[in-house]
Amino acid sequence: MKDTMIGVDLAKRVFQVHGATMRGEVQFRRKLTREQFRAFMAAQAPAVVVFEACPSGSYWAREMAALGHEVRLVAPQYVRPFVKRQKNDAADAEAIVVAAQRPEMRFVAPKTADQQARAVLFRCRERLVHQRTELVNALRTTLYEYGHTVPQGIAHIRRIVAILDASDADLPELVRDECRDLLAQIDEKTARIDERTRRIRTLSAGTDTARRLQTMPGIGPLTALAVEAFAPEMTQFHRGRDFASWLGLVPRQHSSGGKERLGRVSKAGQADIRRLLIIGAMARLTPLGRRSIPEGSWLARMLARKPRMLVAIALANKMARAIWAMMTKKEDYHDPARAAAA
């Protein structure tokens, strides 16, 4: 048993360190530079080191684990209630220790270097998609000022090209040049997006977990990579419902006095996986996707009496629970409707 807990308020250059016993008795308070912090922690006996779950938290967790310390990450929203009076670095470091010593506290699993690399690839592709969408909207807005309306979506880019190439279009030459420059930027973004999409498919085909996840309808390479990059070890969840709750795919509660009041989905968890699961669920509810839904199944009965978006969120919840079962049992997807029919 380690008898010391060290809370660290991370920053770019100056770190605030708060050391205390497991009973809460203060042992030391230090303000250290980045270089001093590494040397200071190397000289400390093995202890429980606690950080807030921030962008550099996983890196420092790996560094401290290499020095023999036990590392825990706490979500910042769970630390905030323990800050006493004024907020400063010393108060934050103390609050981290106080929060981590609570027996009911939930901790965040540090990410491995490989997980962070996959997350960087995923984020880069998402950023390029947002930048391309911004360029397309700027192009549509420019044409709208001259009376040309173009629907939303990258699929209508050919209509914009036809407008610019038309000889009867009432567009000044300066506007045509600027629009063609925007089209060139869109083509460049599209090429970079396609390159990252191919890399994601290659990565998703190279791991057994991603291959297993893609056996479920509605999950493709992008969703499989997001699960590998952002989801913690499934052994941290006792059941599939806990994983769905972690994703924010459960109703928000306003219950009191023994009366349950359930609202919209909480959206309190990992946004990327939740969004992709809902998109995958919506793809199964399109006219083409409905052909694969067996008559009399749970999904068919839900579609007959509920709005499509509500059904999509309910289906995403079931998909999350199935992901937990597939990853804990290391099995491919088994369609429950087909199993029941057999």
N, C-alpha and C positions, 0 to 999 in steps of 0.2 A: 504494500500500500504506500503510495506516495503521500507525504504529509504536507506538501506545499502546493498551492495553486497560484499561478502567475497570470494575471490578466494584462493584455497588451492592447493599447489603443494604437492601431496602425496609422501611418501617414507616409508621405513621400520621403521626408528627411528626418523628422524628429518623432521618436516613439515614446509614449508614456507607459511605464511598466509599474504594475501594482502587485506586490507579493503578499500573500496571507496564508495562514494555516487553514486546514480544512474546517476549523471551528470559527473562522472569520477574523482571527487576531492578525492585525497588520504587522508585517515583518519589514517591508521596505517599500519605498516609492522612488522611482528613478525617471529622469527624462534623459533619453539617450539618442544619439545620432544613429543613422543606419549602420555604420561600421561598429560603433560602440555596442549596439544592441546584439549583433551577432557574436561578438567576443564575450559580452556579459552572459548570454544564454549558454555559451559553450562552457563557461566556468561554473555554471549552476549544477547542483545535483539533479538527477532526474525528477521532474515535477510535472504536474498537470498544467499545461499552457493553454490558455483560452484566447481566441481571437473572435472578433465579429466576422460574419460571413460577408466579405467584401471582395472586390476583384483580385487583390493580392493575397487573400486569406489562404487559398489552397497552396500557393507557392510557399508561403511561410510555414504552413502546416507540414509540408514535405521537408523543409529545412530543419524545423524543430524535431521532427520524428527521426531524422538522420542523426541528431545529437543525443538521442535517447529519451526525449521527453514524450509524454502522452499528450496528444493535441485534440482539442475540441473546438468546434466552431458554433457560435450562437447567432441566430438571426438578429439583426439590429432592432427590429420592432419588439423583441422580447427583452432587450437590454434597456430600452428607453424608460420603462416605468421605474427602474431602480436607480436612476440618476437623482442625486440629492440636490435640491435647490438649483444653483446655477450650473449651466452646462460648460464644462471645459475638459481638456484632455485628461487631467487627473481624476475628475469625477467620472468620466467615461470608463477609464481603466478600472476604477473601483467598482462601478456598476457591472462591468463584465464579470468580475469575480463573484459578486453577490448573486447575480443571475445564474451563473454556472453552478453555484452551490445549492441551488434549489433542487430538491429530489425529483420534482415533476418536470424539470426543464427538458425541452427537446433540442437536440443538437443536429447540426448540418454535417453531412459526410463530406470530407475534403475530396476534391476531384484529383484524379491522377493527371500526369502530364499528357497522356494520350487522350484522355477525355477533354482536356482543355484545348488540345490541337483540333479535335473534331468540332468542338464548339466554335473555335475561331473560323474554321471553314464554313460552318453553317451560318454564322453571323455575317461573314463577308458576302456570301450569296444573297442573304436577306437585304443587306445594305445596297447591293447593286440593283436588286429588284426595285427597292424604294427610289433609288436615283433614276432608274429608267422610267418609272411611273411618273416622277416629277417632270421629266423631259417630255413625255407624251402629253401630259396635261398642259404644259407650257405651249406645246405645238397646237393643241386643240384650242386653247384660249386665243392664240394669235389668229388662227383662221376664223374663229367665232367673231372677232372684231370686224371682219370683212364679210360677214353673212354666211359663212360656211359652218354647218354644224356636223360634228363627227361624234358618234357614240363613244362611250368609255371603253377602254380595253386595248391591249396591244394587238389584238386580232384585226383591228380596223386601221392599221397603219397603211395598208395598201390603198385604202380610200383616200388617205391624206396625200399619198404619192400621186394618185390620179388627179387630184385637185391641183396640185402644184404643176403637173405636166400639161394640164388642159390649157389650150391657147385662149379660150374664151373666159378664163377665170379672171375676175377683176382684182388682180393682186399686183401691187408695185414690185418692181424688180428687186428692190432692196428687201422686201418682205420675203420674196421667193428665196433669195440667197440665205437669209437667216433661218428660214424653215428647213432648207436643205442641210444647213449646218447642224440643226437640231436632229435631223434624220440620221446624219453621219454619227452623231454622239449616241443615238439610240442603237444603231447597228453595232457600235463598239461595245456598249453595255450588254447587248444581247449575246455577242460572241463570248464575253467574259462570263456571263451567267451560264451559257451552255458548257463552257469549259469546267466550271465548278460543279455543274450538275453531273457531268461525266465522271468527275473525280469522286463525287458522292456515291454514284452508282457502283464504281469500282470498290470503294471502301465497304459499301453495304454488302457487296457480293463476297467480300473476303473474310467476313466473320460469321461464325455459326449463329450468334445471337441475332444479328440483323437478318440473316437468311430465314431464321425461324419466324421472326416477327412478320416478314413479308408474306408468309403463308396465310395470314388473316386478311380477308377482304377489307379494302379501305386503307391498308397500310402499304406504302411504297418505300423506296430507298430513302427519301428525305425524312419521313417520319421515323423510320428505323434508325437512321443516324442520329436524329434528335433524341430518341430514347436512350441510345448509347452515350450521347454526349452530356445530357442534362439530368437524367434520372439517376438516383443513388442505387446502391445494392438493394435488390428486392427483398432481401432477408431482413431489412430494417422495418418492413411493413408486415404486420401480423396476418393480414388478409388483403384481398383485392380491393375491398371497399376503402381501406386506408390509403392505398395508392391513388384511387380515384379522388379521394378527399384531398390528398396532397396536390393533385393537379387542379383543384378548384372546380371539379365537375359535380359538386353536390349543392343542394339549396342552402342559402344563407338562413340562419335561424334567428328568430326574434321571440323565442319561447320564454314563458314566465308563468308561475303559478300552476305548473303541471299541464298547461295548455300549449300545444305545439303550434308555432306560427312559422311557416316555411316560405321563403321568398325566392328570388331569382338565384341563379348559380353564383357562388361566392366569388369566383375568379381570383381566389387568394393564393393560388399555387403557381406552378411552372407554366408560363403563358405560351411558350413555343409548342410544347407537346400538346397542350390543350387545344390550341388553334388548329394544329394539323390533324388531330383526331376528329374534331368537329368537321373540318373540310372533308376528310375521308368518309365520315358518316354521311355527309350531304351528298357525296358522289354515289353512295349506294341508294339514295332516295330519288335520284333522277329517273326520268321515264325509262332510260336504258338500264339503269341499275335495278329497277324494281322487277325486271323480268326474272332475276335470280332469287327473288324472295319467295319462299314456298308458301302456298295457300294455308291459312290457318296458323301460321307461325306467330310468335310474339310480335315480331316486327310488322307483319301484315295486319294484325289486330290493332296495333298502335296507330298505324297509318290510316286506318279506317275511321278513327275517332279523335285524333289529335292533330294539331298543326304540325307542318313538316319540320320547322325549326326545333320545336319541343322534342319531336321524335329523334332528331339528329343529336341533340344533347344527351338524351337518354341512351341512344345507341353508342355515343362516344364514351359514356360512363361504363357501359358493358364491355366496350373494347378495352378500356383501361384495366378493368378487372381481369379480362382474358389475358392481357399482356402480363400481368402479375403472375397468373397461373402458368403461362407458357414459360416464363423466365425462371420461376422457382422450380417447376417440375422438369424443365428442359425438354419440352415436348412441342411438336408442331401444333398448329391450330386444328381443332376438331369442331366442325359445325354442329351445334346442338340440334338444329332443326333436322338435318339429315340423319344424325344419330338416332333421334326419336322416330323418324320415319322408317329407319332400318329395323 
